[in-house]
């Protein structure tokens, strides 16, 4: 064999060896991936299988669980996990969804930790004893923590667990907040890292009507509110992240928009004004922020009021401030995430409290002219 023939033969053998080596590498990588998938699958299977089993097969203690009328599957699952009747609310939700179960009955149930998840589900479908109602709690749009506490106190006549004192103590309970932040991380992670807040759950107790049973605690009630907020916010988490906001920022602006705008159109435009001011590094100058800082309500603010030393005073401080000022409605949340056309660059607005009319301006001069239009009836609010 001549030199050229040997060279060709060597190249052929080299290519063959490389091909074999590449096949071995591919087979090795595929083998590892298959092994990882098997391990993950086994771990997932074991987790789900364990979650379907009783929390304590030998548990004898009876656990009272009340399911209010209108409770969602997610709210029921959260309550069962909190009462340590099931191991995983997440597995409960997936199990119910997979088996298309949707006929849980409101009522009071005596459950035990020796019940499997399927047994718990069957009992909830069969129905319990009628839950003794303590009443209904209405959380209005724009209500503050302290205003909600006043409403909670009215339920205390039929349920001694529900008092404004206990409610306010819970609002200051860091251990409870940390527990809720772990359960609802998408909702509360940014609130957990906020600095200088008065109440970490301010703005996160969704405005709605809540049915309250006789045996319900303030912890049960507040968690039901948080579950409702998280349920509503599921539709917006993706948009919040895409637009570069935190949930705390969105809820803060929404809480201002809630109190500043009446119609949805004005809410969306006012949201745009606030966002334009933040982009321009201008203070939001919202009267709502000053009244929250002063912990009072006033029709007109003085220069002394707008100079109050508080992180919540957005006449003095730029940015969003520590956090929400009240519980915003879903309409105000959507206004912040979908403001009206900001290309008009509005930086000011003035509202007539008698007629509800709102005028917008891009310059201070235009704003002063708008303010003068409302000055005669002494019913305007400047921004």
N, C-alpha and C positions, 0 to 999 in steps of 0.2 A: 504494500500500500504506500503510495507516494505521500509527500508532505501535505499536499492540498486535500487529499482524501482523508488523511488522519485529522486535519483541522476541521473538516466538515463533520466527521464522525464525533469529534470531541464536543462540538457545538450542539449537535443533536442530543448527545448524552447529558450535556449541561442543561438544556432546555427540559429534557425529560425529568432530570433531578429537581429542577426548580418547580415544575408542575406538580411533582409528587409532594414537594415540601409545602407548596401553597395549598394543596388539597388537605394535607395534614393540619395546617394552621386553621383552615376554614372548619374542618371537622372538630378541631380542638375548641375553637371559639363557639361553634354551635353547641358543642357538648356542655360548655360552661353555661351558656345562656339557658339551655334546657334544664340544667341542674338548678340554676337560680329560679327559673319559673316553677319548677317542681317544689323547691323549698318554700317560695312565696305562697304558692298554692296551698301547700300543706299547712303553713302558718295561718293563712286566711281561713282555711277550712276548720282548723282547730279553734280559732278565735270565734267564728260563727257558731260552731258546734257547742263551745263552752257557753256562749251568750244565750243559747236556747235552753240551757239547763237551769235548774233552780239555783238561786243565790246561795242557799244553805239547805241541803236536802233534809237536815235534821231540825230546821227552824220551826219552833212552836209558837212564837209570838205572832199574834194577829196584828196586821197593819191596816189602819183605816185610810182609804184613798177615796177622795171625792172627785168626781168628774162633773164639772159644771156643764150645763146645756150649752151647745155651740162650740165645745172644745175641739180643736183640731187634733189630728193624729200626733203631730209633733208635740203639742202641748201635753197630751196624755202620756206620751213616751217620756218626756222630760220629768213629769211628776212621778211616774213609776220608778224611774232611775233615782230620782232624788229621795224617794221613800225606801230605796234599796229593795224593791220588789223584783226588778229585773236588773241584769248586769249592764246592758247596753241599749240606750235609747236609739242609737243609729241602727243597730241590727233590728230592733223592733220596727222601726219605720220601714226599712227595706223588706222585712218579712211580710208586713201588712200590705205593702204596695205590691209585692210579687204575687201574693195570694189574693189580691183584689178584695181585701176586707175593708168595709167602710160602714159597718152598722153597729158601732159602739153605742152603748146606752148611757145617758147621763144618770147619775145617782151616786150613792155612797156604797163602797165595797169593803168587805173584810177579806184581805188577802194575806198570804203568808210567804215567807222566803223559800218554803219548800215547793211552791208552785213552779212548774216550768213555764217558759214564756207562752207556749201554746195553751196551757191551762189558764194563765192570766187572761189571754185573749178571749178564750171561750167564756170566762166569767163576765168579762166586760161586754160581750155580745148578748149574754143571757139577761143582763140588767141587774142592778142592785136595788137597795131600798131607796126610796125617794129622798134626795138630799134636802135637808131643811135649809131654806134660803135665808140668808141674813139680809139680803137686799141686792141692789145693783149700785155699782160705782160708776159715775160718769166722769171721765177725764176729758175736759173740753180742749179744743184746739187752742194752743197758746197758754195753757195752764202751767204754772211753775210748780216745783216740788212742794213748796209750802202751801200753795193753794190746793194741791192734791191731798196733802195731809189733812187739811180742814174737811175735805169731802170724806176721807177715810174715817175720820172721827165720828161722823154721823152714823156709821155702821156699828159703832161700839155698843149701842144699846142692845143689839141682838147678838153681838159677838165680841166678847171682852178682849179677844186677841187683836182686834182691829181698832187701834187708837192712834191719834196723831202722834202721841209721844213715842209709841213703839215704831211707828212708820218713820219718824224723823231719826230715831236712833239707828234704824236700819240703813238709812241714807248716808249715815256717817260711819257705817261699819265696813272697814277696809277688808276684813276677812270675807264677808259676804260678797263684796264687789269682786274680789279676786276669784272667788268661786264662779261667779257669773261670767267673768271675763274669760275663764277657761272653757266654760260651756258655750259661750257665744263669741268666739274670737274675732270673727269678721266684723261683728257689730261693735265690740268694746275695746279692741286692742289699742286704738288711737286715744280713746278716752283714758285708758290705763296709764299712758305715758304723758298725759297733759299736766301742765304745771299751774298751780295757783287756782285750781277750780274750787268752787264752794261745795258743790255736790257732784260727784262723778257720774251719777245717773241722771242728772238734769238733762232734759231733752230726749231721753231714751225710754220714757214711759209713754207708750203710744196713746194718743187721744182716741178713746173708744168707750163703749159701755161694757162693763165687766160684771158678770153674775158672780155673786159671792155667797158661798155656803156657810152654814153656821160654824163648822169646825175649821174653817180656813184661817191660816196665819198670815201675817204681813209678808213673810217670806214667800208663801204660796202666791199671794196676790201680786207682788212685785215681779216674781218670775213669770207669771202669766202675762204681765205687761211687756216684759222684755222679749218673751217668746213671740208676742204679737208684733213688736217692732222688728225683730229679726225676720219674721215671716214676710212682712211688707218690704223690707230692705233687700231681700233676696233678688228682687227684680232690678236693683240699682247698684249692687256691689261692683259688677263688671264695668259699668259706666263710670263709677267713681274712680276706680283704679285707672281706667283708660285716660281719663281727663286729668290725672295727676293730683287728685284731692285725697284727703283722708276722710273717713266717716265723720270724725269730730268737726272738721272744717265745714262739711256739707250741712251737718245738723246745726252748727252754730249760725251759718248764714240763713238757713231755713227758719230758724227760730226768730230771727229778726224780720225776715220777709213775712212770716206769719202775722206779726203784729203791725207791720207797716202797710201791707197791701190788703185790699178788700176783694177785688176781682182777680181772677187768674191772670188776666192780661197785665194788670198793674203789678202783680207779684213777679211775673217774669221780667218786666221792665226794671222794677226795683232791684231784683237780683242782679241784673246787668249793671246797674249803677254801682252797687256794692263791689262787684267783681272788677269794674273799671277803676274804682278807687283803690282797690288792693293792688292792681297792676301799676297804678301811678304812685304807689307808696303814700297815699293820702289816708288819714283816719276816716273811718266809716261815719263818724259823727251821728250815730243813731241815738235818739232820745231813750229808746228801750234799754240800751246798754247802761246809760246813766241811772235810770230808775232802778235797774237791777242792782247796780253798785250801791245806790242809796237804800235799797230794800224798801221802796215806797212807790206810790203812783202820784204823778203830778200832771196837770194839764199843761203847765208852762214851767220851763226850767230857767233858773237864774244862772248868771255867770259863775257864782259860787258852786252851784250844783254841777255844772259841766267841768269844773276843775277838781272834783273830788278825787282823792288819792285812792285809786282802786284799779287793779288790772282789768276789771270789767268796764272801765270808763273808756269807750272808744271815741270820745271826743279828744282825749289826750294821747292814747296809744294807737299806733297803726296795727294793721293785721287783723286777725280774727278774734283776738282776745283768748281767754282761757278755755271757753267752751260755750255750749248752748245756754240760752237765757229762759227757755220754756220748751214745752213739747210741741214741735211743729207738726202740721198735717202732712199727708202724702202730697197734696197739691203744692205746698211750699217747697218740699223736697224736690219735686219735679221741676219747679220754677228755677231752682238753683242749678240743676243739671241741664236744663234746656231754657236758658234765658232768651229774651227777645234779642233781635239783631243788635249786637253791640257796636256795629260800625258807626252808629250815630254818636258814639262816645259821650253819652250822658254821664255827668258827674254829680248832678244835683237833682233833687225833686222836692216839691212842696205839695202838701195835701190839705185839702179843705175838709175838716172833720165833719162839717154839717152836710155837705153835698157828696163827699167821697171823691170829688174830682182831684186828679193828680196832674201837675204840670212838671215837665222835665226840662233841663237846661244843660248845655255843654260848658258854659262859662259862668263865672260869678255874677257878671253884669246881667246876663239873661235870668239867672236865678233870682236876683234882687227884684227884677221887673215882675217876675211871676209871683214872688212873695207879696209885692205891693198890691196885686190884684185881689189877694185874699185878706189883706190887712184890715180892710174896713169892717169885716164881721168878726175879727179877732178870733178866728177859728182855724188858723193854719198851723202846720207843723213843718219846720224847715229841715232840709237835709242838704 
